[in-house]
Amino acid sequence: MSSAKIKRLKFQFLPWESALPKCKFLRLADDMLASPAWHGLSVHAKALYLRFKQKYNGGNCSDISMTYSEISDELNERTFVKARSELIARGFIYIVESNRYTRAPNIYGFTDGWRTWKPVK
């Protein structure tokens, strides 16, 4: 068996998509964006989810740290905690390691629980 190299296509962002010719992009699937779990999220939770996705590098889906100070320019502390709780409750992220009583950041991971999330009636 020969090992064939995978040919990567060169991708260029359009001028309205990025100011840089080469930069990282975020993957968001249509079915997730159309899910009841996503539609019910607050705008703050959606913004926080995008920040989590920015930290994803392809191999750290269960090793993402996030602190309030990293997003304090966008959300106040109360809103950060509420948005994080929304993402956990609706199955987008989970806490891998809680470092509540230490000076280390919490570690989060992505989950597919949003697929089965149902609104409470």
N, C-alpha and C positions, 0 to 999 in steps of 0.2 A: 504494500500500500504506500502510495506516495503522499506526502503531506503538501497539499497545495496551499499556497499563501492566499489569504483572503484579501481581495482587492478592495480597498476603501475608496469610496467616492469622495471627491473633493466637494465640500459643501460651502457655499458662500451665502452669508446672510444678505438680505435685501437692505437697502439704505434705511428703510423705516423700521427694520427689526433690530438693528444694532449699530452702534457707532464704530465698532471694531470689526475688521474683516474676519477674524477668528476669535471666537469666544465660546464659552460654555452655554448650553441651552437646557431648558427644563422639559421633561416629558410629562404630559398630562393626557390621559386617555379619555376619549369621548364618552365611554360608558361610565367612567367615574364622574365626569363633569355633569352627566345627565342623571346621576343617581339621586334618590331622595335624601340620602345622607349629605351629599354636597349641597343640594339646593337649600337645605335647612340651616347650613352654617352661616354664621355672621360674617360680615366683610372682614372683621379682624381675624377670625379663625382662618379664613381663606388666605389672608396676607401672611399669617404665621406659617401656614402649610407651605406656601411658596418659599419662605425662608428656610424651612426644613429641607425642602427639595434642593435649594441652592447648595446645601452642605453635603448632599449625596454625591458620591464620586464613582458609583458603579460597584463598589465592593463593601460599603459600610452601612448597609440597610438596617443593621441593628447596633450601630455604634455612632450615633449622631448626638453630639452635645449641643445644648441650647440653653443660654442663660438670659435672664431679663436684660442685662446690660448690653447684650448683642442686638437687641431690638428696641431698646429704650428710646431711640430717635423716632420710632413709629408708634409704639404703644406704651401706655403707662403700665405700672406693675399690676394693678388690679385687672386691667383689660387683658394683659398677657396671660395671667393665671386663668381667667375665664375662657379665653380663646384656646389655650392648651387643654383645658378640661373638656371643651366642646370636641376637639379633635380626638381625644381619648375616648369619650363617650360614644362618638359616632364611628369609631373603628378605623381611623386614619393613622394614628400613631399609638404607641404604648410605651410605658416606662420600662426600660431594660434594667436600669440601676438607679435607685433613688438615693441621692446623696444629701438628703434634707438636713442632716445634722453634721455635715462636714463642710469644708470650704470648696469642695469639688462640684462641678456642674452635674446635673442629672444627665443620664444617657438614655436616648430614645431610639425607637425603631419603627419602621413602617409596617403596617399590617393591612390585610385585605378585609377586615371586619366590616368595612363600609358596604360591601356587597350584600350582606345579609341584614344590615341595620334596618329596622322598621320604626316609624314614628309611634310614640305612645299615644293611644287614643283616650 
